[in-house]
Amino acid sequence: MAFREAQTTVDRWVSQYKEGYFTPLTNLARLSEEVGEVAREINHQFGQKSKKADEAAGDLAMELGDVLFVVICLANSQGIDLDDAFAAVMRKVTTRDADRWTMKER
């Protein structure tokens, strides 16, 4: 699914509610919360902090999906086309990092 299709899907879902999109500041707070949940899950899976015995197993894919959903909500509320934004970022990093060593060269 392209970002544009995902953005349309999210927009259809949000549009069914009278309130519509949250404000940018609220979405930023939601994004921070979701990124924190990603960090917690990564720490549990790969770090030194183990889960408590009564804690349910986490799902990193779902946590990343939550982050993506909020990013799409924020982009939609601001009229940002994520396909265009991502293409621009890839042009930037491929130009900026063109002279970096690759892992194969190390």
TACOR-V770163 format. One record per run of one state. SS is the DSSP state (A for helix, B for strand, O for the rest). FROM is the first residue (numbers start at 1). TO is the last residue. If there is no record, write none. Layout:
SS_FROM_TO, SS_FROM_TO
This chain:
O_1_2, A_3_15, O_16_23, A_24_46, O_47_59, A_60_77, O_78_81, A_82_96, O_97_102, A_103_105, O_106_106
